Amino acid sequence: MNASAFLVAAAAMTMSATVFAAGAHSGGHGGGSGEPGKASEVSRTINVEMHDNYYEPESIEVNPGETVRFVVVNKGNLVHEFNIGTPDMHEAHQEEMMMMVEHGVIQGGTLNHDMMEMDMGDGHSMKHDDPNSVLLEPGKSKEIVWKFSEQGNIEFACNVPGHYQAGMYGDVNFN
C-alpha cells in the first residue's frame, strides 16, 4: 500500500468511528429519487469514475423524466459505492454500510462476497443489490439504468464509512 492510499484508509477509519457514534436513521435504499429505468428508454450514457474519495464528474445534469445509463468504474484503491438518492437516504444508508465494515464484508480494497449473503435477520442481507446503487472493488465496473421520474434534492454518493464525510458525493441538477 502506498503512502497516499494508507492516509486515505486511515482517514476513512477515523471518520467511520465518528459517523458510527453519531448514529443514523433506519432504512436507506430506494424511493424518493426516481425508479429503475428501462434500457429501451435510455436517452444517454454518463461515464462515472470513482477515485479515492471523489467522483468524475463531480455533478451531473438531467431532465425530469429522463432515463440515463450510468457506466461506473472504480479507479481507486478502496471499495467505493455509487448510490443515487436524497441526502436523508444516504444518511440512513450509512448505518447499513457501517454494518458491512463491522462484519468484515468491506475490507479496505476488497469485498467478502460470501459474507454479503449472510442473514442479518428480518429478511435482510448484505447483498447490496438495490437498483439505485453499485458497490465496487478497485478496477471493477457495473451499470445502472435509472429514471429520474421526479425533480428533487438528489445526489450520488459513496456511503462506505468516512467516504461521504470526506466529500465523496455529487449533485444531480435538474434542467
BAFI-3210 file (N, C-alpha, C; in Angstrom, 3 decimals, decimal comma, padded with zeros to 6 digits):
// residues 175
n [1|2|3|4|5|6|7|8|9|10|11|12|13|14|15|16|17|18|19|20|21|22|23|24|25|26|27|28|29|30|31|32|33|34|35|36|37|38|39|40|41|42|43|44|45|46|47|48|49|50|51|52|53|54|55|56|57|58|59|60|61|62|63|64|65|66|67|68|69|70|71|72|73|74|75|76|77|78|79|80|81|82|83|84|85|86|87|88|89|90|91|92|93|94|95|96|97|98|99|100|101|102|103|104|105|106|107|108|109|110|111|112|113|114|115|116|117|118|119|120|121|122|123|124|125|126|127|128|129|130|131|132|133|134|135|136|137|138|139|140|141|142|143|144|145|146|147|148|149|150|151|152|153|154|155|156|157|158|159|160|161|162|163|164|165|166|167|168|169|170|171|172|173|174|175]
n.u [000,863|000,631|001,781|-000,188|-002,565|-002,640|-002,981|-005,513|-007,061|-006,646|-007,773|-010,420|-011,110|-010,898|-012,879|-015,019|-015,522|-016,481|-018,815|-020,268|-020,642|-022,302|-024,708|-027,629|-030,473|-033,086|-033,377|-032,715|-032,323|-033,461|-036,533|-037,919|-035,982|-036,348|-036,706|-036,006|-034,779|-035,765|-033,885|-034,489|-035,434|-033,372|-031,794|-029,243|-025,763|-023,839|-020,587|-019,003|-016,379|-014,951|-012,868|-010,347|-011,181|-013,383|-015,553|-015,629|-017,647|-018,063|-020,604|-023,879|-026,120|-029,560|-032,744|-036,097|-037,848|-036,103|-034,256|-031,294|-028,254|-025,769|-022,386|-020,268|-017,078|-014,603|-011,815|-010,173|-008,222|-009,625|-012,697|-015,640|-018,797|-021,511|-024,307|-027,565|-029,637|-031,536|-030,200|-031,058|-031,624|-029,053|-027,803|-029,207|-028,519|-025,857|-025,611|-026,180|-024,016|-021,930|-022,362|-021,611|-018,862|-018,194|-018,870|-017,049|-017,496|-016,804|-013,516|-011,284|-009,848|-011,227|-014,066|-015,880|-017,451|-018,853|-019,679|-021,522|-023,852|-024,821|-027,335|-028,988|-031,090|-034,624|-035,135|-033,150|-030,112|-026,636|-026,342|-026,380|-027,773|-029,461|-031,357|-030,567|-027,911|-024,417|-021,752|-018,385|-015,292|-011,806|-010,914|-013,128|-016,290|-019,692|-023,106|-025,833|-029,207|-031,260|-034,235|-035,055|-037,607|-038,856|-038,384|-036,067|-034,213|-031,523|-028,696|-025,580|-023,673|-021,011|-021,341|-019,695|-018,203|-016,999|-016,338|-018,337|-018,306|-015,779|-016,143|-017,072|-019,348|-021,862|-023,806|-027,045|-028,321|-031,227|-032,448]
n.v [-001,180|002,158|005,359|007,424|005,964|004,650|006,827|007,750|005,512|005,441|007,893|007,425|005,356|006,695|008,660|006,952|005,992|008,313|008,753|006,445|006,845|009,030|008,020|006,984|007,085|004,601|002,234|003,150|002,542|003,144|004,709|008,038|009,157|008,516|005,856|002,419|002,289|001,588|-000,139|000,270|002,837|004,576|007,687|008,667|007,983|008,180|008,298|007,371|007,856|006,487|007,592|007,731|009,859|010,800|011,720|011,578|012,661|015,541|016,469|016,060|016,703|016,443|015,803|016,181|013,143|011,860|009,008|007,469|005,828|004,777|004,194|002,867|003,020|001,822|003,447|003,754|002,786|001,631|000,033|001,323|003,085|003,842|005,567|006,548|008,962|010,740|013,229|012,484|009,768|008,809|009,346|007,567|005,138|004,901|003,702|001,010|000,479|000,775|-001,497|-003,393|-003,041|-003,578|-006,296|-007,443|-007,491|-005,396|-004,768|-002,691|-002,543|-004,693|-006,919|-009,182|-011,548|-013,864|-013,248|-011,303|-012,595|-013,273|-013,770|-011,218|-011,099|-010,494|-010,800|-009,434|-008,947|-008,561|-008,086|-005,919|-005,125|-003,261|-001,363|001,292|001,544|000,698|-001,283|-001,400|-003,110|-002,128|-001,428|-002,663|-002,599|-001,549|-001,205|001,104|001,664|004,309|006,093|009,379|010,230|012,194|015,586|016,800|017,011|015,549|013,423|011,805|009,356|007,997|005,737|004,256|003,887|006,983|007,977|009,602|011,719|012,638|013,948|012,561|012,776|013,936|016,386|016,016|017,797|019,384|020,215]
n.w [000,000|-000,936|000,352|000,090|-000,289|002,149|003,908|003,099|003,752|006,538|007,297|006,531|008,300|010,743|010,457|010,241|012,811|013,981|012,471|013,140|015,875|015,808|014,944|012,989|010,736|010,160|007,434|004,016|001,198|-002,137|-003,433|-003,568|-005,220|-007,788|-010,150|-011,129|-014,427|-017,865|-020,245|-022,920|-022,943|-022,495|-022,756|-022,877|-022,069|-019,148|-018,124|-015,178|-012,991|-010,121|-007,644|-005,020|-002,689|-004,478|-007,225|-010,805|-013,304|-011,084|-010,690|-012,137|-014,868|-015,436|-017,032|-015,865|-015,741|-017,431|-018,603|-017,751|-018,519|-016,421|-016,477|-014,362|-012,944|-010,778|-010,027|-007,938|-004,992|-003,000|-001,861|-003,287|-003,518|-005,694|-005,379|-005,917|-004,583|-002,023|000,278|002,896|002,538|002,013|004,450|006,126|004,934|005,528|008,014|007,460|005,794|007,605|009,143|007,272|007,193|009,878|010,023|008,378|005,638|003,891|003,306|003,271|000,287|-000,747|-001,173|000,791|-000,617|000,136|002,734|002,141|001,622|004,061|006,533|008,101|009,758|010,076|007,366|006,017|004,203|003,341|000,672|-001,119|-003,496|-004,659|-007,064|-007,439|-006,864|-006,835|-005,619|-005,623|-006,087|-006,414|-009,788|-010,911|-012,729|-013,294|-014,441|-014,133|-014,793|-014,686|-013,992|-013,698|-012,315|-010,882|-009,904|-007,522|-004,397|-005,053|-005,001|-005,830|-004,182|-002,139|000,338|001,931|005,066|006,198|003,673|002,397|004,197|003,699|001,392|-000,832|-002,803|-005,091|-006,868|-008,347|-010,792|-011,997|-015,190]
ca.u [000,000|001,447|001,513|-001,453|-003,660|-002,664|-003,566|-006,953|-007,665|-006,609|-008,781|-011,745|-011,372|-011,105|-014,200|-016,016|-015,866|-017,303|-020,117|-020,952|-021,042|-023,387|-025,952|-028,274|-031,853|-033,209|-033,717|-031,559|-032,245|-034,627|-037,580|-037,620|-035,008|-036,671|-037,045|-035,190|-035,170|-035,781|-032,792|-035,049|-035,783|-032,167|-031,555|-027,793|-024,914|-022,890|-019,490|-018,639|-015,180|-014,826|-011,477|-010,266|-012,579|-014,123|-016,115|-015,542|-017,776|-018,441|-022,047|-024,496|-027,336|-030,587|-034,070|-037,138|-038,374|-035,046|-033,660|-029,858|-027,391|-024,503|-021,326|-019,499|-015,807|-013,825|-010,406|-009,452|-007,582|-010,549|-014,069|-016,464|-020,190|-022,220|-025,672|-028,406|-030,683|-031,609|-029,265|-031,588|-031,432|-027,641|-027,530|-029,757|-027,788|-024,524|-025,677|-026,048|-022,640|-021,090|-022,514|-020,830|-017,470|-018,091|-018,993|-015,985|-017,883|-015,909|-012,191|-010,396|-009,994|-011,880|-015,372|-016,033|-018,718|-019,568|-020,316|-022,637|-025,035|-025,170|-028,654|-028,870|-032,354|-035,743|-035,089|-032,126|-028,769|-025,696|-026,113|-026,139|-028,240|-030,524|-031,207|-030,022|-026,612|-023,413|-020,625|-017,350|-013,888|-010,932|-010,795|-014,393|-017,285|-021,069|-024,015|-027,142|-030,135|-032,099|-035,174|-035,251|-039,033|-039,316|-037,352|-035,918|-032,876|-030,925|-027,251|-024,968|-022,749|-020,385|-021,693|-018,706|-017,903|-015,997|-016,153|-019,250|-017,807|-014,551|-016,532|-017,364|-020,737|-022,045|-025,187|-027,821|-029,004|-032,286|-032,549]
ca.v [000,000|003,362|006,288|008,140|005,018|004,434|008,005|007,750|004,440|005,861|008,952|006,802|004,633|007,682|009,252|005,905|005,975|009,497|008,514|005,435|007,444|009,978|007,297|007,211|006,640|003,246|002,189|003,603|002,357|003,304|005,687|009,455|009,674|008,027|004,435|001,706|002,626|000,546|000,068|000,754|004,258|005,351|008,806|008,872|007,272|009,007|007,528|007,871|007,258|006,642|007,649|007,784|009,849|011,751|011,237|012,344|014,077|015,884|016,695|015,702|017,430|015,568|016,380|015,394|012,071|011,275|007,727|007,553|004,685|005,136|003,192|003,256|002,309|002,163|003,658|003,970|001,650|001,165|-000,247|002,527|002,927|004,886|005,400|007,689|009,144|012,027|013,281|011,693|008,351|008,490|009,322|006,318|004,004|004,822|002,732|-000,307|000,339|000,562|-002,912|-004,170|-002,955|-004,278|-007,739|-007,909|-007,555|-004,437|-004,841|-001,795|-002,619|-005,932|-007,308|-010,596|-011,863|-014,874|-012,559|-010,489|-013,462|-013,551|-013,351|-010,248|-011,107|-009,748|-010,894|-008,548|-009,467|-007,507|-008,290|-004,640|-005,342|-002,318|-000,860|002,653|001,534|-000,340|-001,313|-001,966|-003,231|-001,435|-001,995|-003,253|-001,670|-002,006|-000,208|001,372|002,396|004,998|007,109|010,495|010,451|013,407|016,554|016,896|017,171|014,244|013,400|010,478|009,362|006,792|005,644|003,488|004,759|008,030|008,489|010,736|012,809|013,136|014,708|011,702|012,884|014,937|016,822|015,775|019,057|019,248|021,289]
ca.w [000,000|-000,960|001,454|-000,080|-000,032|003,591|004,540|002,806|004,560|007,940|007,464|006,443|009,546|011,792|010,257|010,445|014,229|014,214|011,857|013,931|017,151|015,562|014,697|011,700|010,630|009,624|006,009|003,294|-000,242|-002,987|-003,119|-003,444|-006,165|-009,117|-010,228|-012,118|-015,788|-018,889|-021,196|-024,184|-022,804|-022,179|-023,673|-022,985|-021,115|-018,405|-017,543|-013,849|-012,404|-008,671|-007,184|-003,553|-002,410|-005,296|-008,480|-012,041|-012,987|-009,711|-010,691|-013,409|-015,253|-016,009|-017,233|-015,194|-016,573|-018,261|-018,228|-018,007|-018,207|-015,776|-016,507|-013,184|-012,836|-009,584|-010,354|-006,697|-004,328|-001,970|-002,274|-003,348|-003,889|-006,432|-004,897|-006,270|-003,582|-001,336|001,407|004,015|002,209|002,189|005,891|006,654|004,356|006,117|009,113|006,836|005,308|008,778|009,490|006,313|007,635|011,161|009,818|007,505|004,226|003,244|003,919|002,521|-001,155|-001,178|-000,633|001,117|-001,276|000,928|003,858|001,638|001,627|005,448|007,004|009,188|010,489|009,483|005,906|005,468|003,973|002,957|-000,763|-001,785|-004,869|-004,968|-008,438|-007,469|-006,219|-007,082|-004,683|-006,486|-005,722|-007,362|-011,120|-011,368|-013,269|-013,439|-014,994|-013,536|-015,651|-013,704|-014,485|-012,764|-012,533|-010,195|-009,559|-006,076|-003,850|-005,304|-005,155|-005,886|-003,050|-001,621|001,749|002,686|006,210|006,091|002,321|002,200|005,043|003,067|000,204|-001,974|-003,236|-006,136|-007,055|-009,558|-011,097|-012,985|-016,188]
c.u [000,896|000,997|000,169|-002,642|-003,781|-003,322|-005,063|-007,656|-007,715|-007,656|-010,181|-012,078|-011,635|-012,490|-015,301|-016,457|-016,765|-018,709|-020,911|-021,455|-022,220|-024,727|-026,526|-029,709|-031,895|-033,578|-032,511|-031,539|-033,558|-035,563|-037,099|-036,660|-035,296|-037,002|-036,123|-035,705|-035,167|-034,689|-033,293|-035,390|-034,580|-031,954|-030,064|-027,086|-023,966|-021,857|-019,077|-017,409|-015,181|-013,345|-011,510|-010,274|-013,293|-014,622|-015,694|-016,671|-018,225|-019,928|-022,570|-025,769|-028,299|-031,868|-035,079|-037,725|-037,333|-034,549|-032,211|-029,198|-026,105|-023,557|-020,327|-018,254|-015,101|-012,354|-009,560|-008,783|-008,474|-011,886|-014,837|-017,868|-020,624|-023,686|-026,446|-029,515|-030,690|-030,571|-029,756|-031,419|-029,976|-027,279|-028,012|-028,953|-026,406|-024,489|-025,513|-024,615|-021,666|-021,165|-021,694|-019,348|-017,293|-018,130|-017,976|-016,360|-016,993|-014,599|-011,218|-010,676|-010,675|-013,244|-015,343|-017,415|-019,518|-020,314|-021,512|-023,944|-025,562|-026,538|-028,477|-030,139|-033,380|-035,697|-034,053|-030,817|-027,876|-025,391|-025,791|-026,514|-029,400|-030,295|-030,605|-028,566|-025,720|-022,288|-019,516|-015,974|-013,052|-010,838|-012,077|-015,320|-018,641|-021,883|-025,274|-027,964|-031,185|-032,971|-035,375|-036,682|-039,570|-038,130|-037,264|-034,468|-032,185|-029,421|-026,809|-023,854|-022,156|-020,636|-020,813|-018,268|-016,725|-015,884|-017,057|-018,725|-016,521|-014,857|-016,876|-018,862|-020,802|-023,518|-025,757|-028,650|-030,029|-032,323|-033,948]
c.v [001,225|004,331|006,997|007,227|004,753|005,607|008,081|006,708|004,842|006,941|008,371|006,070|005,594|008,288|008,225|005,865|007,158|009,287|007,523|006,030|008,393|009,295|007,646|006,751|005,202|003,321|002,495|003,456|002,714|004,424|007,119|010,010|009,252|006,553|003,748|002,017|001,416|000,867|000,637|002,240|005,152|006,432|009,074|008,066|008,277|008,068|008,179|007,114|007,545|006,559|007,679|009,243|010,943|011,052|012,151|011,843|014,298|016,198|016,292|016,520|016,424|016,362|015,554|014,381|011,369|009,945|007,724|006,221|005,240|003,952|003,635|002,369|002,777|002,230|003,914|002,699|001,024|000,782|001,069|002,182|004,116|004,646|006,681|007,803|010,544|012,048|012,466|010,198|007,947|008,410|008,006|005,114|003,843|003,861|001,307|-000,549|000,132|-000,907|-003,791|-004,155|-003,766|-005,798|-008,280|-008,051|-006,626|-004,458|-004,013|-001,827|-003,880|-006,098|-008,798|-010,998|-012,925|-014,225|-011,722|-011,281|-013,712|-012,980|-012,447|-010,200|-010,244|-009,737|-010,011|-009,303|-008,277|-007,571|-007,014|-004,739|-004,429|-001,682|000,538|002,715|000,410|-000,156|-002,075|-002,009|-002,469|-002,196|-002,573|-002,174|-002,354|-000,867|-000,101|002,080|002,977|006,054|008,151|010,979|011,702|014,293|016,633|017,117|015,811|014,406|011,969|010,497|007,991|006,782|004,679|004,397|005,702|008,657|009,687|011,951|013,414|013,870|013,869|011,674|013,980|015,228|016,336|017,041|018,836|020,458|021,846]
c.w [000,000|000,130|001,307|000,168|001,464|004,306|004,311|003,667|006,036|008,206|007,439|007,736|010,700|011,689|010,497|011,895|014,569|013,679|012,702|015,244|016,980|015,336|013,338|011,772|010,161|008,158|005,168|001,798|-000,898|-002,570|-003,081|-004,462|-007,592|-009,059|-011,223|-013,517|-016,701|-019,909|-022,514|-024,153|-022,486|-023,232|-023,864|-021,910|-020,465|-017,795|-016,239|-013,375|-010,917|-008,322|-005,654|-003,107|-003,181|-006,562|-009,621|-012,912|-011,536|-009,580|-012,067|-013,613|-015,877|-016,215|-016,453|-016,170|-017,432|-017,694|-018,696|-017,675|-017,608|-015,907|-015,451|-013,076|-011,570|-009,970|-009,113|-006,194|-003,268|-002,596|-002,247|-003,832|-004,738|-006,126|-005,203|-005,233|-003,017|-000,218|002,610|003,775|002,413|003,667|006,504|006,170|004,981|007,309|008,567|006,370|006,468|009,208|008,541|006,678|008,917|011,011|008,812|006,047|003,402|004,019|003,096|001,042|-001,654|-000,517|-000,347|000,598|-000,526|002,085|003,403|001,632|003,041|005,818|008,213|010,037|009,797|007,957|005,246|005,269|003,640|001,469|-001,514|-003,257|-005,247|-006,340|-008,546|-007,011|-006,736|-006,077|-005,393|-005,836|-006,752|-008,690|-011,690|-011,911|-013,352|-014,019|-014,146|-014,613|-014,713|-014,379|-013,384|-012,918|-011,855|-009,867|-008,047|-005,682|-003,921|-005,498|-005,392|-004,859|-002,806|-000,120|002,525|003,830|005,984|004,711|002,030|002,955|004,483|001,761|-001,009|-002,248|-004,303|-006,316|-008,378|-009,752|-012,199|-013,893|-016,210]
res [m|n|a|s|a|f|l|v|a|a|a|a|m|t|m|s|a|t|v|f|a|a|g|a|h|s|g|g|h|g|g|g|s|g|e|p|g|k|a|s|e|v|s|r|t|i|n|v|e|m|h|d|n|y|y|e|p|e|s|i|e|v|n|p|g|e|t|v|r|f|v|v|v|n|k|g|n|l|v|h|e|f|n|i|g|t|p|d|m|h|e|a|h|q|e|e|m|m|m|m|v|e|h|g|v|i|q|g|g|t|l|n|h|d|m|m|e|m|d|m|g|d|g|h|s|m|k|h|d|d|p|n|s|v|l|l|e|p|g|k|s|k|e|i|v|w|k|f|s|e|q|g|n|i|e|f|a|c|n|v|p|g|h|y|q|a|g|m|y|g|d|v|n|f|n]
***
